[in-house]
Amino acid sequence: MASVRRPPAERVRERLRAVAGDPVARMMPSGYQRLGRVLVLRLPDSLRPYHALLGAAWQAELGVETVLVRTGPIDGELRRPRTETIAGGPTETEVVEHGVRWRFDAARVMFAAGNRTERRRAGRLVRPGEVVVDLFAGIGYFAIPAARSGPTTRVVAVEKNPESVRFLRENAVRNGVAERIEIVEGDNREVPLPLGTADRVFLGYLPSSLPWVGRAVDLLRSSGGWLHVHTVADARDAGPHASREVADAVARAGGSLDGAPGSREVKAYGPGRTHVVVDAHVGTRRGAPRPDDAG
């Protein structure tokens, strides 16, 4: 009878056990995130003396080029990861996901594997011919799937992190949609954007994009359009609570909803918290800005 090959984490743990003993080996988490040729780990600080051993072991077991360890939460509005390289060197990588090629620097740009379903859904939501605004475009998380919906779709992708903008431009070219995406570099609260022209606005900022709902409502056509608002809520009532918050934010912005918002739980976001996206259709608005106004 053929033996069953053990999971990679167990094989790495065995290497650690042989050097440091069982109590230390038990401290090593099993989880990891593979991003092309780069591996990202979360390790307790107690394993710092064994970083070199662990980095080499993961390289050997998975064939990755570089191993990074998360050293803290995503940093600030530019959403920069905090990492330390424990093996290898190059951190630029490529991930192919649902037919989209994502190029980025895993040590400098956030890429959440847990959002893959939502990235795919963005492309399925957009109808050919729509005007779409992505207020937090990053490397193209929603902008590129949206642009792939058809040659008549137009996407305005706003991003303030220069490193992300560089990869956004590259990814638009790699995926053959550069001519459909207008990239606006800068803070979405300050850069001029075409008011009253969008059919759909993505707001993909965490822990909450609720403060930007007013800005998004102004971008929608006077006849209405869709908002896709990402936020974090208590896991016990995540969807309903987030939907109520979005409804309140739309009302404060002078909009009204066509029906109850829908919500989807994307992934866990820390203990007792859940990443939620709320899909809300805003109806016709009185006093809506004209399409030739600037924000």
C-alpha positions in Angstrom: 0.0 0.0 0.0 1.4 3.4 -1.1 2.2 5.8 1.7 0.2 9.1 1.9 2.4 12.2 1.5 2.0 14.5 4.5 1.0 18.1 4.0 3.9 20.6 3.5 3.4 22.2 6.9 3.9 18.8 8.6 7.1 18.2 6.7 8.4 21.6 7.6 7.5 21.1 11.2 9.4 17.8 11.2 12.5 19.6 10.0 12.1 22.1 12.9 11.4 19.4 15.4 14.7 17.6 14.4 16.7 20.8 15.3 14.7 22.5 18.1 12.5 19.7 19.7 8.8 19.1 19.8 7.7 22.0 22.1 9.2 24.5 19.6 7.9 22.6 16.6 4.3 22.8 18.0 4.5 26.6 17.9 4.6 26.7 14.1 1.3 27.4 12.5 0.1 25.3 9.6 -1.2 28.1 7.4 0.5 29.8 4.6 -0.3 31.9 1.5 1.4 31.1 -1.7 1.5 34.0 -4.2 3.3 32.6 -7.3 6.9 32.3 -6.5 6.6 34.1 -3.1 5.3 32.4 0.1 3.9 34.5 3.0 3.8 33.2 6.5 2.5 34.3 9.9 4.9 33.1 12.6 5.0 33.9 16.4 7.9 36.0 17.5 9.1 33.0 19.5 10.2 31.3 16.3 12.4 34.2 15.2 15.6 32.3 16.0 14.6 29.6 13.5 13.6 31.9 10.6 16.5 30.9 8.4 15.8 27.2 9.0 12.1 27.7 8.3 12.7 29.8 5.2 15.0 27.2 3.7 12.5 24.4 4.6 9.6 26.0 3.0 11.7 26.8 -0.1 12.6 23.1 -0.4 9.1 21.8 0.3 7.1 24.1 -2.1 9.8 25.2 -4.6 9.2 28.9 -3.9 11.9 31.5 -4.5 11.2 33.8 -1.6 9.7 33.4 1.9 8.2 36.4 3.7 6.9 36.7 7.3 4.1 39.1 8.2 5.4 41.4 10.9 2.2 43.5 11.5 -1.1 44.6 10.0 -1.6 46.4 6.7 -0.2 49.9 7.1 -2.3 53.0 6.6 -4.4 54.2 3.8 -1.8 53.1 1.2 -2.4 49.5 2.4 1.2 48.5 2.5 2.0 45.1 4.0 4.5 44.8 6.8 6.9 41.9 6.0 10.3 40.5 6.6 12.2 38.3 4.1 13.5 35.1 5.7 14.6 33.3 2.6 15.4 34.3 -1.0 15.2 37.8 -2.2 13.0 38.9 -5.2 9.5 39.8 -4.1 7.9 40.7 -7.4 5.6 37.8 -8.5 2.6 36.9 -10.6 -0.6 35.1 -9.8 -3.1 33.8 -12.4 -6.6 33.8 -11.0 -9.8 33.1 -13.0 -8.0 34.0 -16.2 -6.6 37.3 -14.9 -2.8 37.8 -14.6 -1.9 39.8 -11.5 1.7 41.2 -11.3 2.7 42.8 -8.0 5.4 43.1 -5.3 4.3 40.9 -2.4 6.5 42.9 0.1 5.1 46.3 -0.9 1.5 45.7 -2.2 -1.4 44.0 -0.6 -2.9 41.0 -2.3 -5.6 39.1 -0.3 -6.1 35.6 -1.6 -9.3 35.5 0.4 -10.9 38.1 -1.9 -10.5 35.9 -5.0 -14.3 35.2 -5.2 -15.1 38.9 -4.9 -12.6 39.8 -7.7 -14.3 37.3 -9.9 -17.7 38.5 -9.0 -16.9 42.0 -10.0 -16.4 41.0 -13.6 -19.7 39.1 -13.6 -21.6 42.1 -12.1 -20.6 44.6 -14.7 -22.6 44.8 -17.9 -21.0 45.7 -21.3 -21.2 49.4 -21.9 -21.3 50.5 -18.3 -19.2 53.3 -16.9 -17.5 51.9 -13.7 -15.5 53.8 -11.1 -13.2 51.9 -8.7 -12.3 54.3 -5.9 -9.7 52.0 -4.4 -8.2 50.4 -7.5 -5.0 49.0 -6.0 -3.3 46.9 -8.7 -6.7 46.5 -10.5 -8.5 44.1 -8.1 -12.0 45.1 -9.4 -11.1 47.5 -12.3 -9.5 44.8 -14.5 -12.3 42.2 -14.1 -14.8 45.0 -14.8 -12.9 46.0 -17.9 -12.9 42.4 -19.1 -16.7 42.4 -19.2 -16.7 43.8 -22.8 -15.0 46.2 -25.2 -17.6 48.9 -24.6 -17.1 49.1 -20.8 -15.2 52.1 -19.5 -13.5 52.0 -16.1 -12.1 54.9 -14.1 -9.6 53.4 -11.6 -8.4 55.7 -8.8 -5.4 54.8 -6.7 -3.1 56.9 -4.5 -0.3 54.4 -3.8 2.4 55.0 -6.5 3.6 51.4 -6.2 0.1 50.0 -6.8 -0.4 52.4 -9.7 2.7 51.1 -11.4 1.4 47.5 -11.2 -2.1 48.7 -12.1 -0.8 50.1 -15.4 1.2 46.9 -16.1 -1.7 44.6 -15.2 -4.0 46.5 -17.5 -1.6 45.9 -20.4 -1.0 42.3 -19.5 -4.7 41.6 -19.5 -5.4 43.4 -22.7 -7.7 46.1 -21.2 -5.5 49.2 -21.0 -7.6 51.0 -23.6 -10.7 50.6 -21.4 -9.2 51.8 -18.1 -8.6 55.5 -17.3 -6.1 55.5 -14.4 -6.3 58.4 -12.0 -3.4 58.6 -9.6 -4.1 60.4 -6.3 -6.4 60.6 -3.3 -10.0 59.9 -4.4 -11.2 62.6 -2.1 -9.2 65.3 -3.9 -8.7 64.3 -7.6 -11.2 65.5 -10.2 -13.7 62.8 -11.1 -16.6 63.0 -13.5 -19.7 63.4 -11.4 -23.1 62.0 -12.4 -21.7 59.6 -15.0 -21.2 56.2 -13.3 -23.4 53.2 -13.6 -21.5 51.4 -10.8 -19.0 52.3 -8.1 -16.7 49.8 -6.3 -15.6 50.9 -2.8 -13.1 48.2 -1.7 -11.3 49.8 1.3 -11.0 48.1 4.7 -11.7 48.2 7.5 -14.5 50.4 6.1 -15.3 52.3 3.0 -18.5 53.8 4.5 -16.9 57.3 4.8 -16.7 57.4 1.0 -20.3 56.5 0.3 -21.2 60.2 -0.2 -18.4 60.6 -2.7 -19.6 57.5 -4.6 -23.3 58.6 -4.6 -22.2 61.9 -6.3 -20.5 59.9 -9.1 -23.6 57.9 -10.0 -25.9 58.9 -12.8 -29.0 61.0 -11.8 -31.1 58.0 -13.0 -29.3 55.8 -10.4 -26.7 53.1 -10.2 -25.0 50.4 -8.1 -22.7 50.8 -5.1 -20.5 47.9 -3.9 -19.4 48.9 -0.4 -16.9 46.9 1.6 -16.7 47.1 5.4 -16.1 45.0 8.5 -18.9 44.2 11.0 -19.5 42.0 14.0 -19.7 38.4 12.9 -23.0 37.8 14.7 -24.9 40.3 12.6 -22.5 41.2 9.8 -24.7 41.3 6.8 -27.8 43.1 8.2 -25.7 45.5 10.3 -23.5 46.5 7.3 -26.6 46.9 5.1 -28.2 49.3 7.6 -25.0 51.3 7.8 -24.9 51.6 4.0 -28.5 52.6 3.8 -27.9 55.3 6.4 -24.8 56.6 4.6 -26.7 56.7 1.2 -29.6 58.7 2.9 -27.1 61.2 4.4 -25.7 61.7 0.9 -29.1 62.6 -0.5 -29.8 59.3 -2.2 -32.5 56.7 -1.8 -32.3 53.0 -2.2 -34.3 50.9 -4.7 -35.2 48.0 -2.4 -33.2 46.5 0.4 -29.4 46.2 -0.1 -27.9 42.7 -0.5 -24.9 41.6 1.4 -22.2 38.9 1.1 -19.8 37.7 3.7 -16.3 37.7 2.1 -14.0 36.3 4.8 -13.2 36.5 8.5 -11.4 39.7 9.6 -10.0 39.0 13.0 -11.7 37.5 16.0 -15.4 38.0 15.9 -15.3 40.3 12.9 -16.3 39.6 9.2 -15.4 41.3 6.0 -18.8 42.1 4.2 -19.7 43.7 0.9 -23.0 45.4 0.5 -24.6 45.7 -3.0 -27.0 48.7 -3.0 -28.9 50.2 -5.9 -29.3 53.9 -5.5 -32.4 55.3 -7.3 -33.0 58.6 -9.1 -31.6 61.5 -7.0 -32.9 65.0 -6.8 -30.4 67.8 -7.4 -27.9 65.3 -8.8 -24.7 66.8 -10.3 -24.6 67.3 -14.0 -22.2 65.0 -16.0 -20.0 67.9 -16.9 -19.4 68.9 -13.3 -16.1 68.0 -11.6 -15.7 66.7 -8.1 
